[in-house]
Amino acid sequence: MLGYLSQTRVLRLAGLFTWVMVGLPVVYSQYESLLRHRGDGLDNWAVWLFTAYLAFGACYFWLTRGLRDGGGHSAWYDRVVLLLLTTSALGVSYLSGSGLGSILMMVAAGVIPWMLQVRGGVLWLLLSQLAVLPVYYLILRMPLFEALMQSLLYGGFSMFIFVTSLVARQQTDAREEQRRLNTELRATRVLLAESARVNERTRISRELHDLLGHHLTALSLNLEVAGHLTDGQAQEHVHQAHTLAKLLLTDVREAVSQIRDSGAIDLAAALRPLTEQVPSLDIHLDIAEPLSVEDPERAHVLLRCTQEIITNAVRHARARNLWIQVRRDSEGQVVIQAHDDGVGADGIVVGNGLRGMRERLYQCGGELQIETRRGQGFRLRASVPGAPVLLLAPVP
């Protein structure tokens, strides 16, 4: 069964299993106390002990809720929950007068790499294990040296779990980066295939127009001259050949026009690979079909803008849902409208991604609009002209 689980899910289940196993001696110790003091019920210490134990389980369950999707928890409230998790583990040790809190801190060591940097996580881990030292020295009456060695021993076990979880996070990040690169490669491959098809159609139509059309025009003119120089039955055959030449020239022009009109890039086929299999984010893509763009450069700009929108929703907005709508407005512009259900912000901080997106859009005559508010996610509107804008100089 474990073969179907990701490594982060296995770490989470292992931590919860260890938490349950730690609860057995806690419950057993209080059960013995109840047998000795029948009818008295649980004292305040026992109530606080069970509260600390259950609080640890609830905090651990909360902090490991999204580890299977990759990435960590960097929100301030997650740091508060981590502090409560550590405090609960220490509370179990002090209230039970045992080293059970050190075991719970070993469980917490699997969460710390997902929330803190390596140096901060190691320091947090060592300080929390040394905080159990008074339990061994004052409550369990161990010599100071033995109490210190006991704390450091549990600290070594916790460090092993910390490193294991750190490796799991690095592998998860690497796997997510590989997935993102593969998605970009697939989308770029589709765009390149569409661009190659458009370029080949344009080349064929140009060759037909320039070569075959030129020769047919010359043939038609020569046949027209021949019709004036001949008479009788020969003139009738020349007129028929002239008519066929003009029909053939008309057919060539229509074929060239059809080839050029059907040489647009299918934008939907290029954008769909970007929205597939994105972890921790449900992307709702609404794209008008058929939606084609004549210019490969503008199609590439729209592709990169969509890619940046998805990246920002995952990394910065911490959104669970992203809605993307792509359409062509009444003025012929291709418009991308996107909004998410992320945390939002009080102001817009323009980083390299948004700056690059804005520069790409401005270079092809487009524009970018961003709106955000704390707790209401991000809204974005990007638009580009459907065809290159030609600036013509006035003719004198």
SVG drawing of the C-alpha trace seen along z (x, -y; Angstrom):
<svg xmlns="http://www.w3.org/2000/svg" viewBox="-17 -65 45 67">
<polyline fill="none" stroke="black" stroke-width="0.4" points="0.0,0.0 2.9,-2.4 4.0,-2.1 1.0,-4.3 1.8,-7.0 4.2,-9.9 7.2,-10.3 5.6,-13.3 2.4,-11.3 4.5,-8.5 6.3,-10.9 3.0,-12.3 1.5,-8.9 4.6,-7.8 4.5,-10.9 0.8,-10.4 1.5,-6.7 4.3,-7.7 2.0,-10.3 -0.6,-7.6 2.0,-5.2 3.2,-7.9 -0.3,-8.3 -0.5,-4.7 1.9,-5.2 0.2,-8.6 -3.2,-6.9 -1.8,-3.9 -0.2,-6.1 -3.4,-8.0 -5.4,-4.7 -3.2,-3.5 -3.8,-6.7 -7.5,-6.3 -7.3,-2.7 -5.4,-4.0 -7.8,-6.9 -11.2,-5.4 -14.0,-7.9 -11.8,-11.0 -11.6,-11.4 -8.8,-13.0 -6.8,-15.7 -5.9,-19.0 -2.4,-17.7 -4.0,-14.9 -6.4,-17.2 -3.5,-19.5 -1.5,-16.5 -4.2,-15.2 -4.8,-18.8 -1.1,-19.1 -1.1,-15.7 -4.1,-16.4 -2.9,-19.9 0.3,-18.4 -1.6,-16.0 -3.9,-18.8 -0.9,-21.0 0.9,-18.3 -2.1,-17.4 -2.5,-21.0 1.1,-21.6 1.4,-18.5 -1.9,-19.1 -0.3,-20.3 3.2,-18.7 2.0,-16.2 1.6,-19.1 5.2,-20.3 6.6,-23.4 6.3,-24.4 4.3,-26.7 5.7,-30.2 2.7,-32.0 3.0,-33.7 0.1,-31.6 2.0,-28.4 5.0,-29.6 2.6,-30.2 1.3,-26.7 4.9,-25.4 5.6,-27.2 2.4,-25.7 3.5,-22.3 6.9,-22.6 5.3,-24.0 2.8,-21.0 5.6,-18.5 7.5,-20.1 4.2,-20.2 3.8,-16.5 7.3,-15.9 6.9,-18.2 3.3,-17.2 4.0,-13.4 7.5,-13.7 9.0,-11.6 10.9,-11.8 7.9,-11.4 8.2,-15.1 11.6,-14.2 9.9,-11.6 7.3,-14.0 10.0,-16.5 11.5,-13.8 8.1,-13.8 8.1,-17.6 11.6,-17.4 10.0,-16.1 8.0,-19.3 10.6,-21.9 12.5,-21.7 9.2,-22.6 8.9,-25.8 12.3,-27.1 15.7,-27.5 18.3,-24.9 20.2,-27.0 17.1,-28.2 15.6,-24.7 18.7,-23.1 18.8,-25.8 15.1,-25.4 15.6,-21.6 18.6,-21.7 17.0,-24.3 13.8,-22.4 15.6,-19.2 17.7,-20.9 14.5,-22.4 13.7,-18.8 16.9,-18.7 15.3,-19.9 12.8,-16.9 15.7,-14.4 17.7,-16.4 15.0,-17.6 12.1,-15.3 13.7,-12.0 16.7,-12.7 19.4,-11.9 22.9,-13.2 23.5,-16.4 25.9,-14.7 23.6,-11.8 20.6,-14.2 22.6,-16.2 23.6,-13.1 20.0,-11.9 18.9,-15.2 21.7,-15.1 20.9,-11.5 17.3,-12.4 18.7,-15.5 20.8,-13.2 17.7,-11.1 15.8,-14.3 18.6,-15.5 18.4,-12.3 14.7,-12.8 15.3,-16.4 17.8,-15.6 15.5,-12.9 12.6,-15.3 15.0,-18.0 16.0,-15.5 12.3,-14.7 11.5,-18.4 14.5,-19.0 13.3,-16.0 9.8,-17.3 11.0,-20.8 13.1,-19.2 10.2,-17.0 8.0,-20.1 10.6,-22.0 11.0,-19.1 7.2,-19.0 7.1,-22.7 9.9,-22.5 8.3,-19.5 5.0,-21.5 6.8,-24.5 8.6,-22.2 5.3,-20.6 3.7,-24.0 6.7,-25.4 6.8,-22.3 3.2,-22.8 3.9,-26.5 6.9,-25.7 5.0,-23.1 2.3,-25.7 4.8,-28.3 6.6,-25.9 3.3,-25.1 2.4,-28.8 5.8,-29.6 5.6,-26.7 2.2,-27.8 3.3,-31.4 6.4,-30.2 4.2,-28.1 1.7,-30.8 4.4,-33.3 6.0,-31.0 2.7,-30.3 1.9,-33.9 5.3,-35.1 6.2,-32.3 3.1,-30.6 1.0,-33.7 3.6,-35.7 4.0,-33.2 0.2,-32.7 -0.2,-36.5 2.4,-36.6 0.8,-33.7 -2.6,-35.4 -1.2,-38.6 0.6,-36.7 -2.6,-34.8 -4.5,-38.0 -2.0,-39.4 -2.2,-36.2 -6.0,-36.5 -5.6,-39.8 -3.0,-38.5 -4.9,-35.3 -8.2,-34.7 -10.4,-31.8 -10.3,-28.5 -6.9,-29.3 -8.3,-32.5 -11.1,-30.4 -8.5,-28.0 -6.4,-31.0 -9.5,-32.5 -10.2,-29.2 -6.6,-29.0 -6.8,-32.6 -10.0,-31.9 -8.5,-28.8 -5.4,-30.8 -7.5,-33.4 -9.5,-30.7 -6.2,-29.1 -4.9,-32.4 -8.1,-33.0 -7.8,-29.5 -4.2,-30.2 -5.1,-33.5 -7.9,-31.8 -5.6,-29.0 -3.0,-31.5 -5.7,-33.4 -7.0,-30.2 -3.4,-29.0 -2.7,-32.4 -6.1,-32.5 -5.6,-29.0 -2.0,-29.7 -2.9,-31.1 -1.7,-29.5 -4.2,-27.6 -3.7,-29.3 -5.9,-26.8 -3.6,-23.9 -0.5,-25.8 -2.0,-26.9 -3.7,-23.7 -0.4,-21.8 0.4,-24.6 -2.7,-24.0 -2.4,-20.3 -1.2,-18.5 -0.3,-21.5 0.0,-20.4 -1.9,-22.2 -3.7,-24.3 -7.0,-23.7 -6.9,-25.7 -10.2,-26.5 -9.3,-27.4 -12.0,-29.0 -10.8,-29.6 -12.9,-30.5 -12.6,-28.0 -11.4,-28.4 -9.0,-31.1 -6.1,-31.7 -3.3,-34.2 -1.7,-35.1 1.6,-36.3 3.9,-33.7 5.6,-36.3 2.3,-37.4 1.4,-33.8 4.7,-33.3 4.0,-36.4 0.6,-35.0 2.1,-31.7 4.7,-33.3 2.1,-35.5 -0.1,-32.4 2.9,-30.6 3.8,-33.5 0.2,-33.8 0.3,-30.1 3.7,-30.4 2.6,-33.5 -0.6,-31.8 1.4,-28.8 4.4,-30.5 3.2,-33.9 -0.6,-33.9 -0.8,-30.5 -4.1,-30.0 -6.1,-26.8 -8.1,-27.8 -7.1,-29.8 -9.6,-30.9 -8.2,-31.9 -10.3,-33.2 -8.9,-33.8 -11.0,-35.5 -11.0,-38.0 -12.8,-41.3 -14.7,-43.4 -11.6,-45.3 -9.8,-42.2 -7.4,-42.1 -6.6,-38.8 -7.4,-39.2 -6.3,-37.0 -8.3,-37.6 -7.2,-35.7 -8.1,-35.7 -7.4,-33.4 -8.6,-32.8 -5.2,-33.4 -4.3,-35.6 -3.9,-38.8 -1.9,-41.7 -2.3,-45.4 -0.1,-46.5 1.5,-45.2 5.2,-44.4 6.5,-44.2 9.1,-41.5 11.1,-40.1 8.2,-38.0 5.6,-40.8 8.2,-43.2 9.1,-40.8 5.5,-40.2 4.8,-43.9 7.8,-44.4 6.8,-41.6 3.3,-43.0 4.4,-46.6 6.8,-45.4 3.9,-44.0 1.5,-46.9 -0.3,-45.2 -1.0,-46.3 -1.2,-44.8 -3.6,-45.6 -3.2,-44.1 -5.6,-44.4 -5.2,-42.9 -6.5,-43.3 -5.8,-41.5 -7.9,-38.4 -9.4,-38.8 -6.7,-37.3 -5.2,-38.7 -6.9,-39.9 -5.0,-40.3 -5.8,-41.4 -3.4,-41.1 -4.2,-42.1 -2.3,-42.1 -3.4,-43.0 -4.4,-40.0 -2.2,-41.1 1.0,-43.2 0.3,-46.9 1.8,-48.5 2.9,-52.1 2.7,-53.7 4.4,-56.9 2.2,-59.5 2.6,-59.5 3.5,-62.9"/>
</svg>
